[in-house]
């Protein structure tokens, strides 16, 4: 399986230490050993990040696993992508470390069975849709991309940030960013939405020029979206 190159950090707020993982890149063996009990038979870990998600100073984990059913893995022969076309389902697990007396143990806090997309069998020449997961200062961040691996002219990068809400025990969307680039003209459009502070920033222009048009406006979310609410992250748009 081809290892993905590191994704660019799209949020300017993503600073400081960040534990992150890219799908199919080597996973730290010690971390993988800690979460191995949560990986069912005939499934594999493809991305794993650790950090404190609920502000209790304990190490929690975000884990993406994928089924290994060979019936859902097609040969890449005749297609543009360099890896096999794996359409097996993926799950996102949120694992929390809790203390019981003097002991610590890892529990599965949430599982999301529909949030993480895989390569679409109907579009086998699309790139791997997940590029990055990370945990940084209590924020879970996941990056997706929509990019044909042919001579198509456009590519799209989408970033979501979520924070754990203790009262509801859910991960709420706090930030969203969409970045589209026309590869032929080097023209781009970028939209960044801060749902906590109610702001939306837009920018567009040429990648080759330092002068870009920027717009700032208030943003009133129509809902408090959680990971459960976002079934199609490649096409979802906050409104």
VENMO-V298762 format. One record per residue. N is the residue number from 1. D_FIRST is the distance of its C-alpha to the first C-alpha in Angstrom with 2 decimals. Layout:
n = (N/N)
d_first = (D_FIRST/D_FIRST)
This chain:
n = (1/2/3/4/5/6/7/8/9/10/11/12/13/14/15/16/17/18/19/20/21/22/23/24/25/26/27/28/29/30/31/32/33/34/35/36/37/38/39/40/41/42/43/44/45/46/47/48/49/50/51/52/53/54/55/56/57/58/59/60/61/62/63/64/65/66/67/68/69/70/71/72/73/74/75/76/77/78/79/80/81/82/83/84/85/86/87/88/89/90/91/92/93/94/95/96/97/98/99/100/101/102/103/104/105/106/107/108/109/110/111/112/113/114/115/116/117/118/119/120/121/122/123/124/125/126/127/128/129/130/131/132/133/134/135/136/137/138/139/140/141/142/143/144/145/146/147/148/149/150/151/152/153/154/155/156/157/158/159/160/161/162/163/164/165/166/167/168/169/170/171/172/173/174/175/176/177/178/179/180/181/182/183/184/185/186/187/188/189/190/191/192/193/194/195/196/197/198/199/200/201/202/203/204/205/206/207/208/209/210/211/212/213/214/215/216/217/218/219/220/221/222/223/224/225/226/227/228/229/230/231/232/233/234/235/236/237/238/239)
d_first = (0.00/3.78/6.44/9.33/12.75/15.57/17.45/21.18/23.60/25.71/28.37/31.09/31.91/28.67/30.21/30.45/28.10/25.03/22.44/19.19/15.49/12.60/10.00/6.99/9.03/10.83/13.67/17.13/18.04/21.58/20.73/18.30/21.12/23.56/21.79/20.47/23.60/22.64/19.38/20.57/19.83/16.94/15.33/12.81/13.10/10.65/13.36/16.71/19.75/23.22/26.70/30.09/30.00/33.54/35.57/36.50/35.14/32.66/28.88/27.16/23.49/21.39/18.48/15.98/14.94/13.41/14.66/12.82/15.26/14.04/16.76/15.00/11.76/12.63/11.65/11.00/13.97/16.71/14.96/14.46/10.92/8.38/5.68/7.29/9.98/10.06/13.68/14.32/16.67/16.14/18.90/20.03/22.14/24.78/25.97/29.30/31.00/34.63/37.59/39.90/42.79/41.55/38.23/34.94/32.45/29.35/29.75/27.76/29.65/27.89/25.16/24.11/22.77/22.95/22.20/18.43/17.29/14.23/13.53/16.88/17.20/20.25/18.51/15.20/15.37/15.35/12.93/11.15/14.55/14.26/14.22/16.12/18.27/21.12/24.52/27.34/30.98/30.80/28.78/25.48/23.61/20.67/19.55/18.39/18.12/19.11/18.31/18.16/16.15/19.28/22.70/23.62/25.81/24.89/22.25/22.84/21.86/23.19/23.85/25.45/27.31/28.81/31.37/32.42/35.88/37.59/40.33/38.12/35.13/32.87/30.62/32.43/31.16/32.78/31.17/29.38/28.34/27.39/26.76/26.76/26.76/27.98/26.10/29.02/31.79/30.11/32.04/30.66/31.72/31.02/32.44/32.50/34.20/35.54/36.57/38.32/40.62/40.85/39.92/37.96/37.23/36.37/35.78/35.29/35.87/34.34/31.50/33.64/36.72/37.58/39.94/38.38/40.25/39.89/41.32/41.86/43.12/43.48/41.11/42.20/39.46/40.39/38.57/37.02/33.47/31.27/27.62/29.05/30.74/27.73/26.10/24.65/23.62/22.63/26.22/28.26/31.01/33.53/37.11)
